[in-house]
């Protein structure tokens, strides 16, 4: 049976690499495939550089296929498949 969840349920979950435990941060956005009507990727905002004074690193996207498990507090992913997130707009 498939698990059904809402984006609002996912936004407070931390994304963690299942292989090495790297913590990428909390889900900040999703990329949608408009042609298929599916979730294409989960997005984590880039980390701030020097308290935000030097901007931030690029956002990182994890393709939906790299999601291995969605738990109560964490989303476990295959971090090797991460890529830069699509630009907004």
C-alpha positions in Angstrom: 0.0 0.0 0.0 1.3 3.5 -0.9 1.9 6.1 1.8 0.0 9.3 1.3 1.4 12.5 2.7 1.0 16.2 2.1 3.8 18.7 1.3 2.9 20.4 4.6 3.8 17.2 6.4 7.2 17.0 4.7 8.3 20.6 5.2 9.5 20.1 8.8 11.5 17.0 8.1 15.3 17.0 7.8 16.9 15.4 4.7 19.7 13.0 5.6 22.0 10.9 3.4 21.3 7.2 4.1 24.9 6.2 3.3 27.0 8.5 5.5 24.5 10.4 7.7 25.2 13.8 6.1 22.5 16.3 7.2 21.6 18.5 4.3 18.9 20.6 6.1 15.2 20.8 6.1 13.0 20.5 3.1 12.3 24.0 1.7 10.6 23.4 -1.6 9.6 20.8 -4.2 10.1 20.6 -7.9 7.1 19.4 -9.9 7.1 17.7 -13.3 4.3 19.7 -15.1 4.0 17.2 -17.9 3.6 14.2 -15.7 2.0 15.8 -12.7 4.4 14.3 -10.3 7.0 15.4 -7.7 10.4 15.6 -9.5 12.6 16.5 -6.6 12.9 17.7 -3.0 14.8 20.9 -2.5 16.9 22.1 0.5 17.9 25.7 0.7 21.6 26.5 0.4 23.5 27.2 3.6 24.2 30.8 4.6 27.7 32.0 4.2 29.1 34.1 7.1 25.7 34.6 8.8 24.2 35.5 5.5 26.5 38.5 4.8 28.1 36.7 1.9 24.9 35.3 0.6 24.2 31.6 0.5 25.3 28.4 -1.3 23.1 27.2 -4.1 19.9 25.2 -3.3 20.3 21.4 -3.6 17.7 19.1 -5.2 17.3 15.4 -4.5 15.4 13.6 -7.3 12.3 11.9 -6.1 13.8 8.5 -7.1 16.6 9.1 -4.5 14.2 9.2 -1.6 14.6 5.9 0.3 12.4 6.4 3.3 10.1 9.0 4.9 10.1 8.8 8.6 8.5 10.7 11.4 11.3 13.3 11.5 13.6 12.5 8.7 13.7 11.9 4.9 16.4 9.4 4.0 17.9 9.9 0.6 20.7 8.6 -1.6 22.9 11.8 -1.5 25.0 10.7 -4.4 22.2 11.7 -6.8 21.8 15.3 -5.5 22.1 18.1 -8.0 21.7 21.9 -8.1 18.1 22.9 -7.8 16.3 24.4 -10.8 16.3 28.2 -10.8 13.1 29.9 -9.8 11.0 31.8 -12.2 
